[in-house]
Amino acid sequence: MDALVSAALEELCARPTHGIPVSGAFRAAGLPPDLLVKRVLFARLIALPVINLRPDSPNKLEDVEAAERRGARLVATPDLRDNFLGLYDHRYSASRLSDNQRKTLEHVGATRTSGVTQTALGNCFGLEAGKFCYVVKSLQSRGLVVGNRAMVKSNSARGGAKVVSTNSLHLSRYAKQSNVSSYQRIEITEREPGSDEEINVDALQGEDGTLNKSHVSVHDYLPAMKAVCDKLEEASGKVLAVADMKRILVTGSEVGTGHGEV
């Protein structure tokens, strides 16, 4: 049961400040729909001082069925949500987060292990790349956000492709799950809205409050780098034509003639 309580608390902390309806809170957290489990878990949650039921009920012994019928919501306290975001000393710090920093941190936190690209988040907030880069760097310098190199490949509705180099952002608490080595790069393939579509936060957010993202993969360049080194070791004079090297990496075919040297 402690594991279920922990999962429910994480879900509540990652959501907006208005919380989650009781009717959908357990489903959103991927918890068992069994009524007995819901009753026990609901009782455990509302007994915690960091979880509030809104609107309040005059009945202190209200059960989960009654709370669902009146449309009540489970809401995490600001202190608990700050702890989830890594702001353990926020209330006592002389350097407070700006509105943009706070908004960025909350949206990154909502994605949890999925993460969100710096470019997409900056676009949906309507901030210039340079200004938003400063926002992200300030959060990284405080150890709140971790960024990994990412390449976004977008296919527009009108055809054609666009490749953007950016960062994939995660909360520091999820850094281990999202960590990639210096030889790896995250590659994301997504569909770009048409030119007549407005990019906004609502369009990027799913029903569960996280930012939508298409296919994500981690490309490992270490085998390719090893292949280059091996071919250079075998080559006469340690020199290979660039065109031949590209052909070896792409097709695995043997060296021919080409222009340029490496």
N, C-alpha and C positions, 0 to 999 in steps of 0.2 A: 504493500500500500504506500510506503514511503516513496517508492519509485514513481508511482502514479501521481502522487502529490507534487513531486518535483517536476514531472512533465507538465502538469497543469499550471504550475507557477511560471515555468519558462514560457508557456504559451501566453499567459496573461501579461507578463513583462514585455514581450515582444510586440504586443498590440498597442494601438493608440490609447490615449489617456482615458477615453470613454469606455474602455473595457470590452467584454464579450458577453452577448446574451447567454444566460444560463442554458437555454435550450440548445445552443450550438457549441458551448465551451468544451464539452468533453469530446464531441465529434471532431472539432478542430484540432484538438491535441492528440487525436488518434487513440483515444482511450476506449476500453470496452463499453458497449452500450447497455450492458446488463444493469437493470434497475437497482439491484441491491448494491452494486459497486458504485453507481452514481449517488445513491443516498449517503453511503459512508464517505465517499470522497467529497461531496458537497458539504457535509457536516464538518469534515476536517478542514476544508478551505475557509469557511466562514468563521471558524473558531480562531483562525490566525489573525493577529492584529494588523497584518500587512495587506489583508484582503478585505475589501468593502463590498457590500451589496447595495446596488443603486437601482431604483430608489429604496430608501430604508423601509423596513417592515416593522410595524409595531409588535408583531409576533416574533419574539426572540427564538422560538422553537420551530420556525418555518422550515418545511421540508423542501426537497428539490422540485417535487411536482407542483407545489403551490407557487414557488418562485418562477417556474417556467410559465405557468398560467398567467401571471401578472406581468410577464415580460421583463423581469429583473435582469440586471447585468452584474457580472463579477468584475471588479476593478482593482488593480494593484495600486498600492499607495505610491506617491512620488518617490519616496525614499527607496522602496524596493525596486522601482523601475530604474532609478539612478544606479543602484548597485548592479543591476543586470547590464547596464551600459558601461560599467567600469568607473562610474563617478562616485567613488567611495568617499572622497574628501570634498566633493563639489560644494556642499553647503558651508564649508569652513575655508574655502580657498579664496584668496584675494583676487585671483584671476578667474573670472566667471566666463562661461561659454557665451559666445554671441548667438543671436537667433539662428543664423545660418549654420553655425557649428552644431548647435543643438539639433536642428532639423536634420542635418546630414547624419549625425550620429544615430538618431532614432530610426531613420530609414535604412541605414546600414544594419542596425540591430534587427530590424524586422525581417531581413533576408536570412539571418542566421548562417547556416553552413552553405547556403546557395551563393551568397554574396551579390554584389551589384557593381557594374562598371562605373568608373569615375566619370566617363563621358556621358553616359545615359543619365546619371544622377544630376550632373551639372546642367544638362539640357532641360530636364524636367523642372528644375528650380529656376531656369531662366538666367543663370549666372554666366558671365564670360569665363572662358577657359582659364585665364590667368588668375582671376579672382577666386574661382572655385578651387584651383590648385592650391592656393594659399590656405583655404579652409581645410582641405584634406591634409596638407602638410602640418598644419597646427594640431590637428587631431592625432596624427601619427607621432609628432614630437612628444605628445603627452601620453603615448602608449595606449591610446584608446582604439585606434584603427590600424589594421595591417593591410598593406597593398601588395599585390603580386602582379607581375607583368602579364598583360593579356592582349591578344589580337582579336578584334571584332570584325567578322566578315558579314556585311549586311547585303541582302538582296532586295532591291527596291521593287515596288509594285509595277513600275514601268519597265523593268528589266535592267540589267547591268548590276555590277557589284562594286562595293566600296569596302576598303580595308582600313581600319583605324587602330593605331597602337594606343593602349590606355592601361589602366590598372584595375584589377578586380579587388574590391574592398570588402573586408570582413571585420567584425568586432574582434578585439584581441583574444577574447575568450574562445573564439572558434579558429584561432590562428593555426593550431596543430592540424585540424582537419583540412584546412585550405592551403597548407604550406607546400611550396614547390621548390625544387633545387635551382641552382644557378644555371643548370643545363636544360631546364624545362620552361615551357611557356603555356599559359592557359589560352585556348582558342575557343571562341564563341561564335556560333553561326546563328544569326537572327534575321527576321524580316523587318525591313525598315518601313515606317509609315509612308504613305504617299505624300506628295508635296502639299496636298490640300488638307492633310490631317494634322491637327495640333498635338504636339507632344506635351503631356502634362502628367502630374503625379498620379491622377486617377487612372489614366490609360496604362501606366506602367505597373500599377498595383493590382494584385489578384484579390480574390474574395477573402483570402486569409490574411491580407495585409502585407504580404511580401511582394517584392518586385519580380515581375515575370521575366523569364529569360529562356532563350531557346537552347539548342544543343550545346553542351559545354564539354570540352575534352582537354586533356593535358598532353601537349606534344613534347616528347623527349628528344632532344637534339644530341644526346651523348653518343648513340650508335652512329649517327651521321658524322660527327666529329672524329670518332675513332676510325671510320672508314676513310676519311680524308687523310688522316695521319698515316694509316697503313699503306695507302696508295702512294703517298709521298715517299715513304720509306722504300718502297719497291721501285719507284721511278728512277731512271737514270739521271744522276745529278740532282736528285731531290726536287725536280721541277716537273710540273704537269700543266697542260693547257687548261684554262678556266672552263672552256666549253666541254672538254673531255671530262673534267671533274664533275660538272653538272650532270653529264650523261650517266656517269657512273652512279651518282647518288640517286638519280631518278629512275634509271632502268636497270642498273647493275651491269651494263654492257662494258666491253673492254675499251681501252683507250684507242682513239684514232688520231686524226689530225685536227687541230683547232688553233684558235688565236688566243693570245693572252697567256700569261704564266702565273702560277701560284707557288 
